[in-house]
Amino acid sequence: MDDRTRTEIEAAAFRGLVAHLQKRTDVQNIDLMNLAGFCRNCLAKWYRAAAEARGVEMSYDDAREVVYGMPYDTWKDQHQHPASDEQKRMFEETKPLHADISGHV
């Protein structure tokens, strides 16, 4: 497979993931962090970092809007629930496994 095709396939997979997460507003970011070590905000940070690495200036808010499909504050008001004590405990317990913005754990 050539590099262009690989990049196009990776881009399509990313768009599919973002569309899925936009549809699944019932899935809270803390649950994603606890189970997978990343969340929508991580995707936005990776997106912004990739844009800036290619000379495209982008704010974190702009990157989050790409991932959330709406301004973050709107998504938060409509879909985010307060974290339970159990979710907070698990978050702290799994913190060493969470991805950093470079995508490495």
C-alpha positions, 0 to 999 in steps of 0.5 A: 500500500502506498503512503497516500492510500494509507493516509486516506484510509487512516483519515477515513477511519478517524472521520468514522471514529469522530462521527461515532463519538458524536452520535454516542453522546451517552458515552461520557469522556471520563468513561472513555478515559477509564476504559481506553485511556483517551477521550474526545478532548485527547482526539482534539489535542492530537488533531490540533498538534497534527495541524500545527505540525503542518503549519496550520494554526488552530485553537484548542476550541476549534479542534474540539469543535471538529471532534464534538461537532459543536462548540465544547460548551454546548456539548457539555451543557447538553450531554455531560453529566457529573462524574460519580465517585466511582468514575473519579476513583477509577480515573485516578487509578488508571491515570498512569495509562492515559495517553498524552497529547502525542498519542503515546502512553 
